[in-house]
């Protein structure tokens, strides 16, 4: 038997939710992604991180199932597992996890089992910030959609500066004494543990999150997670998070082509190349009809061998109804990352009589590049000398070429 030092780090995996919105036929953490549950996949990422006491918080009736999942995911770290019953609220469940910590634990990560594909690198970044002296740390990703403040009747009141916004993920890390004191002093429920600690007067710092660390909340989220897990080899070692395993270990760059066409006649204002074009006729489509963004998505998916835009963004995906370029490109970036790729560069040509691109070309390139994690995007525009449907100003066509390289 190998004797290990008692860890000073613990990870509380919160898996006590009912999963009402997921409607998966079981409490959320116990719904299957493949032959394994959401909880099992989440724990694979936890056990790929540095050694820690792992406290799994689940409904009382499922403690036995959780222990089986945890031992299977833990490999030779099974002695680090503790399973406890959760409470009626998240804060009660986190408090239950804290009560089970060993005396030597000094820092605590709180992780949502629903973020089942979180790569081990995110855990490493949070732990690193705690070791550097932070009292509270969260992983976060930029908000790339245009955000509007609306009133109770659905009217836009004002735009929100998204440069000051970030979407919080887990694991969220804390000094143990800070989290325990914040829970003891709480007089209201908070949306996450960082909000609880911030309300107690502590600074919360951020580290880089990851697009594949999304939360499985709805049926489309579950479908997306299953697609990503299905891209990973079934023989992956238990100590490696599935989202970190490419489908076929990419070794050379690949190129893909994509095209998209949309006709004018949609409702509202035109969205094209990730930009809003006031005064221009809208394009029709399930989403916002952004032919430029859609052509880029098709090119990226084709290069990675991950299907096409209809595979991942079809009309059966209600969350993409009316969605803008950032939602499509961010989702695609996550699919590529999970398959072991990153974007090298993208070039896209727009064929249309309207709108006139020259004055906003640089703005479009910057917007599209930001949605693709900073990868360079070039945009050009041309007309067809009056020929075809674009020449008759009936719609817009876009043609994209994408280079992807091993991540």
N, C-alpha and C positions, 0 to 999 in steps of 0.2 A: 504494500500500500504506500502510495506517495504522500508524504506529509507536505502540506502547503502552508505558507504563512496566512494568518487570518487577514482577510482583505479589509482595507479601510474605506472601500467604495461599495455602495449598494445600488442596485437598480430595482425600483418598484415598477412592475409591469401591471398597469391597470386594465383589467379585462372583465369587469363586473357589469358592463352595460347589457341591456336587453336587446339592442339592435332593432328597435321598432321600425325605423326608417329603412333599414336594410331588407327586412322581411325575408330573411334567409332560412326560416324554419327552425332556428335555434338561436340562443344568445349569440351575439355577433362574433365573439372571439372563437366560437366553436363551429362556425360555418366553414366549409371546406374551400380552399383555394385550388388544390389538386387533390391528391390522396391525403394531404395534411391540412390541418385547420389553420385559420388566420393566426391563432395564438402560437401554434408550432412555428410558423414562418417568422413571426415577430421574435420569438425566443432564439431562433437561429442567429439573427442579427445581434441579439444581446450577448450570446455566448461567443460570438466572434470578436467582441470588444474585450478590453482588458479584464482580467479576473475580478469578480465582484460577487457579493452575496446577491442572489436574485430572489426577490419576493414577488410572487404572482398573486394578484388579488382578483378573486372570481366569485360568482354566486356560490353560496354555501353548498348547494346540492351538486355542484360540479367540481368540487375540490379534488376528487379522485381522478376525474378525467384530466384536469389541469396538471396534476402531478405526473400522470403518464406522459402527456405531451412534453412537459418540462424535462423529464428524465431522458426522453428520447432525443430532444434537441441539445441537451447538455453534454452528451458524450462523456468524457472523463471528469466533468465538473459537476456531477450530480449531487455531490455533498454540499454544494453552494445553494441549493434550492430550498425555499420555504414557500408554502402555499397557505394563504389565509382567506377567510370569507370577507367580502366587501360590504359596503354599507349602501344606504338608499341614495346617497349623492356621491359625486366624485370626491369631494373633500373628505367625506366619511371613509371612503375606500382608501384614499391616500393616508389618512390617519391610521387606518387598520394596518397598512403596510409599514408605516413608521414604527408602530408598536412592536413589530416583529424583527426590527433590526438588531443585529448583534452590537455589543457594547463598543467594539473597536471601530465601528463605522463612523467616519467623519464627514464624508460627502455622499450625496444621494442624487441619483438620476431618477426622474419620474417619466415613464414612457407609456404611451398609449399602444395597446396591442393592436388597435385598428390601423396603426401606421406600420403595417407588417413588413414592408419592403425597405425600411430605412437602412441604408448602407452602414457598415461598421465605421466608416470614416466620419460620419456625423457624430457618433458617440465619441470618437477620438477628439474631435474639435471641441466638443462641450467639456470633456474631461480636461483637455489642455488649458482651457480658459479658467476652470476652477483651480487647477494647479498653479496658474499664474496669479491667483489672488482674488478672483471675482467671487462675490457671495452668491450670485444668481446668474445663470446663463441660459439662453434659449437659442436653438437654431432657427433661422428665419430665411425666407426667400422674398425677393422683391415682388411688389404688386405691379403687374404689367398691364392690367386692364385699365381703361379709362373709368374712373370712379365718379359717380354723381350722388349728390345729396338730394333726396326727394321728400316731398311732403306726404301727408296721409292719404292724399288723393292721387298719388303717382306722378305729380308734376315735378320736373327738375327744378330744384331751388338754386343749386350752385355746383360747380365742379369742385372736386377735392384734389389737392396737390398730392399725387401718388408718390412723389420723391420722398415724402416723410412717412410713407406707409410700408409695412412689411408683414408678411403672413407668418405667424408663429407655428412651429412644428414641435415635435418631441424627438429625443429625450430632452427634458428641461432639467438642468443641474443646479444644485444648491448645497451650501454648507448645511450640514444636518441641523445645527443649532438654530440657524436662520429659518429653515422651513418649519421646524417644530414650534418655534415661538410664534411664527405667523399663523399657523393653524390654531394654536391655543388662543390667540387674540382675535381670530376672525369673528365678525359679527354679521357676515353676509356670505352667500355663495358667490364664487368667482368663476369665470369661464375657463381659467387654467391656473396652474400653480404659480406661474410667474406673476399673474395679476394679484394673487393673494399676497405674495411676498412684496410686490411693489406697493400694495395698499398698507403694508406694515412699515413702509418708509425706506426700503432698500433699493439700491440701483440694480437694474437688470441689464446685462450686456448681451449682445447677439454675436453669434458665429454663423458661418455659411451653412444653410440647410441643403436640401437636395430635392429635385423635382419628383423623384420616385418615392419620397417619404410622405406621399399624400395619405389622407385619412380615408379609410374605407367606411363610408357612411350610407351610401345609396346603392341600389342595384347596378347602375352604370359604373360606379367605383369598383364594385366587386368584379364586374366583367373586365375592366381595365387591369386589375390586379391579376386576375386569372390569365389574361393574355401575356402579361409580363412574366409570370411564373412559368407559363408554358413555353416561353422562349429560352428558359434556362435548362441545362441538361439534368436529367433525373438522377444521374450519378454524382451530383455535386456533393462534396463532403459536408457533413452536418455543421461544421464550424464556420461555413461560409454562407453569408446571407445571399438568397437567390437573386436579389436585385443587383448584386455585385458580380454575378457570373454571366458572361456573354454567351449567346447561343452557340457560337462556333469560334471562339477565341480569334477575333479579327486580327489580321497581321498586315494587310495592305489596304491602301485607300480604295474607295469605291465611288462611282459616279452614278447619279440617277437623274432621270428626266421627268418633268411633270408639266401638265397643262390643265387649264381650267377655263371655263366659259360661263358667263352669266349674262342674262338679258336685263335691260332696264324694265322697270315696272313694279319694283318692290315698294314697301311702305316706308315712310320716314325719309331720312337723308342718306346720301351715298357714303359708304365706307369702302375704302380701297387702299391697299398697301398699308393697312393698319391705321390710316388717317380718316378723320371725318371731313367731308367736303360739303360745307354748307352751300345751299343753293343749287346743288346738283341732284339729278334724279337718282333714286336709289336702285340698286340691283336686286333682283329677286333671288330667293334661295331659302333653304331651311335655316341657315344662319344669317349673317349680314350680306352674303353674296360676294365677299371679298375674293375676287378671282386671283389676285396676286398672292395672297396668303395661302389660298388653297392649292395653287400650282406649286408653291414652295413645299407644302406638306407632302404632296404627291411625289415630288422629286426626292425628298429626304427618305420617305418610306420605301420608295423603289430602290434607292441606293442600298438601304439596309436589308432589303428583302423582307419587309414587314407588312406587305400588302399595299393597300391604297387608301385614299381618304374615305371611301365608302366603308371600308373594313372597320375603321375606328371612329368615324364621325357621321354615321348614317342618320337617316331620319328617325331611327328607333332610339336615338340618344337625345332625350328631351333637354338635357342640360346644355346642349350646344345650339338649341334654338335661339336665333338672334345673337349668338356669340360672335365676338370680334376676333381679329387676327391673333392677339396675344394669347387667347385661350387655346386656339388651335396650335400655335407654334410652341407654346410652353408644354402642352400635352405631348406633342410630337418629340420635343427635346427629351422628355422623360422616357418615352418609348425607346429612343435611340440609346440613351444612357444605360438603360436596363439591358440592352442588347450588346453593350460594349463599344459603342461608337460615340464620337463627338463630331460636331459640324466643323468642317474646314472652311468652306465659303459657299455662298449661294449667289447666282446671277439670275435675274428675272427680267424678261421683256414684256411690256404691256402694249397691246394693240388696241387702240381706241381713238375715236375723235374727241371724246370728252371723258374725264376732265383733262385740262392741260397740266402736264406733270412738271414741266421745266422748273417752275418756281418752288415746288415742294419736293423735288427729287431727293435732296440731301436729307430733309426731314423724314421722308419715307424710309430711306436707307437706315437712318439712326433708329427709328422706331422698330423696324423689322429686326435689326441686329440686336437690339436690347431684348426682344422677345426670344431670341435664339441664344441667349447667354453671352452676347458680345461677339459672336461669329460675324465676320464681314459679309454684308449683303450689298450687292450693286443692283440698281434698278435703271432700266432704260425704257424709253417709250417711243412708239412710232404709230403712224396711221397706215392705212392700206389704200391710199389714193382713191377713196370712194368705192372700193370693191368689197363685196361681201357684207355680212351683217354688221361688222364693226364699221365699215365704210359708210353704211347707211345709218350709223349712230343708233343701232338697235341693242347694242350691248358691248361687253368688254371681254377680250381674250388675254390670257397670260401664259407665258412659257418659261419654265424655270429649269435651271441646271444646278445640281447640288453635288458638292464634294464632301464625303465623310471620311474620317480617319479613325484608326483604333484609339479608344479612350486611354 
